[in-house]
């Protein structure tokens, strides 16, 4: 019967006199590694001892993620590429579904050993969490628009008015942005500030945008002058 590396009786097989050993396998990447989405990553393992030797047919890769545990077999199309000895796996283009724990089982005539590594895939295309809404502002007041978004890596925010990018060179515009939100302030709005405002966010994984129509309400007008009212 085969033994696993954890069996207490392993010591009787690891002797130079008998010349037989349960395989020992270790990860060359440590216990965990991360990769940005769409980048490539290499996961590799080394067999430090095994007698009789381990053949590639006796090396089994599996991945465990939120959907379950799956045998990688010979690979998944062109995205998974194994080395000839099956101790190295290259993921050509990392996706969210590639995140998980990769386990490698190696076996010989004596027993089986395992090692594993956890792969984290980072990178999220931007998503605006609160869209802009059509609103009305009284002439002379300040217009404040806020554009919050989640993304990894942090996104770039761009504001546009009537399709043209807003520049803070004009004193009436103020833009304050950080990693997750951008705020546009238009100081002392007038009739010329009425129209479509757009906030767009982007990183290397994609864009998102939101728009709203801002109506400027003029100051109140009197149908009668105060003196006419008194008369």
PyMOL commands that set and color helices and strands:
alter all, ss='L'
color gray80, all
select helices_A, chain A and resi 8-13+56-58+96-98+191-193+226-230
alter helices_A, ss='H'
color red, helices_A
select strands_A, chain A and resi 3-4+21-27+32-36+41-51+59-65+68-71+80-82+88-91+100-107+111-122+124-128+135-138+143-152+156-161+164-165+173-177+181-186+195-203+206-217
alter strands_A, ss='S'
color yellow, strands_A
deselect
rebuild
show_as cartoon
